[in-house]
Every structure is written in structure tokens, then in C-alpha cells.
Amino acid sequence: MTSKLAFHIDLVVRFVASGRRLLNLPSMMALIGMALGVASLTVAMAVVSGYESTLKTSIIDVFGHIMLIKRGDKSETVEKLAMAIKDAAPDAETYTPFVNLEGMIVGGGKLAGVLIQGVDPKSVEKVLQIRDRVIQGQFSFDREKGIPRAMAGKALVKRFGLRLGQPFKVVLPSPSKTDSTGFSPKVQTYVLGGVLDLGKAEYDERTIMTDLRSAQELAGIGENFTGIRIKLRDADRATDASVKIARALGPQYWLMDWTEVNRNLFEAVKIERIAIFFVILIMVIAASFNIASNLFVSVLQKYSNISILRAMGFAKKDVARVFMFQGLFFGIIGTVAGLLLGLLLSAVFVIAQKYVVLMPVEAYKLDKIGVLLRPLDIIMIIIASILVCLISTLVPARRGANLDPVEGLRYE
């Protein structure tokens, strides 16, 4: 069986595809069309997978795997709550407390709502990847002349013209002690110590991050805290762990895992991945028709040669197999060339984002994304492309096998 297969392959190379005919214009056009179709499919899948991966990373870096928020004003220590979480979900590795405050930033005649996040400098890096997202300044919450330091999202810094080392004011509305229907604003001055690229536009537009003690002092809550962020051994098990913790702690706590932050986007990506794959696969199918038409021409050109093979004892299935191998050869070459071209274009896509806005922030929530070509995507692209090409060769191969050898030898 192996020797017979080798003979057919050798026949394709030496007989059917011999000479300059292999590199004629129709053949080259068929190969180019196949390569472009596969390249488009490769880039599309890499961008979709890259978007999903970038979105996931951006959320986990600044959100953690699970966020737990206390309901009410119940006073409780972080250690006690952490022990209860560990008992409910053994996958929980580390935790960090936080304080969230809704406030406003004022300056330069502008006013905007912000989220002031107080984080524990000792434990925050065990859960969140904030240090890696500092693009200017440094990751430090040391006070400067008694004034607490803070880091802010890059969009917020740009909008208010903030500069490193300069102070800015934040206003926190708090209930008035004399009027139950009114508010008495509390003003806090921070020194900008760093600029953050948090990966998502909505985070960069309204996030101010300071140390836990400064946020507690601003809110006037003593050593109380809003909740804790939890890191698990496996991010993909966050939903199950969140359910277990919620059941164990009861309704006085509200939990949210990272998959819920942008669940609609993640669901949309899953659907779009399938849709994009089949839509762009049409280009590969169209390219396979060029290969099929090229084989039809080859069948007509090799009519007399096919007749000689049939007269020598070649069976119909052997002749058909020769032409199928020829089509398979074009499919493999076109697929490999398309994959390499797709990888090159994916790299160009990443570089181009530094100079041109390719992903509108308003629509995609991310201003820059990476590309990721998963092994499963590569396998699916290769299988689909070669299978489509192979199927397209069945008709011309059958036509060649059914030629009358007597008719082909009449004029020889």
C-alpha cells in the first residue's frame, strides 16, 4: 500500500505536474487565491482570539478573579473573612481588601465622576497586576510631604491635564450632619504618582487608585473596608468558586467573578468566532474552484497520456487518485503559504496599532489588542482548507478517470 501510494505521488510530480506547466499562470493564480483565502482566515481568527484574550487579561489584572462586597455596615476583619472564603473554596490562593468610593475630580474648570479605589499596598500585587500597567511614574503610595499619592487612568490624566508630581483635588459627597436631605462635600488632595493603562477605556476614564488607609480616612470609616478581591489557582473556575463562596457566606455578601464583568462581550465573541470562520471560509471555497478548473484543463491536456495509462492497465480509481493528489498538492502548498502570510499580516496588525486607530474604543472597549492564534484554530484552518480543496478535486478527477482510452489513442 505504501509503495503504491509513493508511486502515485511520484507520478504526480513526474508526469501530471511535470515541466513548466506546474508554474503556468492559471496554476499560480489558483495558488495565490488559496493562500489569500487561508491568510484572511488566519488573521481573522488571530484577531478574534486576541481580542478575547486581551479583554480577559485586562479584566483580571485590575479586577481579580472574584470580587466580594459586604452588604451593610457590619464590622469584620479581613483575616476572618478570608478564612471563611478559604473553607468554602479551597482554590482561593490570595486576597486583598479594598475600598471603593464614588467621587468627583475637579480642575481646570472641568468636573467628572471618578471611582476612587483604595488598595492595600502589602497585598494588592498578590492579586492584581497593577505594577505592570504603570506607563508613567512609579507604583508607589508613599506620601509626599504628608499628601497621599494616587495613580490615575491615562484617559483621565489626559482629559484634566494632570502631571506627575503635581497635586489634584477629589471631592467626595457625604451626608450632611445637620441636614438629612443634603450633602457636605469632603475635599481630598492627592499627588499624581503614576499613570495607569488599565486596558479598558472605561477604567482609564474614571479610575483613581490610592492606598487603603487614605481611602478609609477620606470615607471616615476607620478600618472598615468595602470588600476583598480574590485570586484563584485557575481563573476558569471563578464562576464555580463564586457560587460556593456565596452559598457559604450567605446573603450579607455580594459576589461577582471576572466572567460577569463583560459577559455580553464574551458571549458575542464566541458567536462571532464561529460566524467569521464560516464567512471567510467562503473565500477558501472560491479559491478551491480555481484549483478545480485548473485540474479540468489538466485533464484535457493529458487526455492522450491518460489513455496510455489506461491501456497499460491503470484502473479508473488509480487515474482519479493521481488527479486528486495533484489537487491535494495545490491545497497543501496554498494552505502553508496562507498560514505564513497570515502570521505576517497578524504581526503587521499589532505594529500598525501603535500608529493608527484600528479598534474604535467606543465600540470595542479596548484601544489596542494583541493577536493570538490558538493551536485549535490552526488545526481547524488546515483541516477545513485542505478538505475543501480535496472535495473540489473530486469532479475533475472523476472526469479524467472516465475518459475513453480508445478515443484518446485514436490520433496518437
Secondary structure as UniProt FT lines:
FT   HELIX           2..11
FT   HELIX           12..16
FT   HELIX           19..23
FT   HELIX           25..63
FT   STRAND          66..70
FT   TURN            72..73
FT   HELIX           78..88
FT   TURN            90..91
FT   STRAND          92..107
FT   TURN            108..109
FT   STRAND          110..119
FT   TURN            121..123
FT   HELIX           124..127
FT   HELIX           131..133
FT   STRAND          134..137
FT   TURN            145..146
FT   STRAND          149..153
FT   HELIX           154..160
FT   TURN            164..165
FT   STRAND          167..172
FT   TURN            180..181
FT   STRAND          186..196
FT   HELIX           201..204
FT   TURN            205..206
FT   STRAND          207..211
FT   HELIX           212..219
FT   TURN            222..223
FT   STRAND          227..232
FT   HELIX           235..237
FT   HELIX           238..249
FT   TURN            251..252
FT   STRAND          253..257
FT   HELIX           258..260
FT   TURN            261..262
FT   HELIX           263..301
FT   HELIX           303..311
FT   TURN            312..313
FT   HELIX           316..352
FT   TURN            353..355
FT   HELIX           361..364
FT   HELIX           375..392
FT   HELIX           394..401
FT   HELIX           405..409
FT   TURN            410..411
//
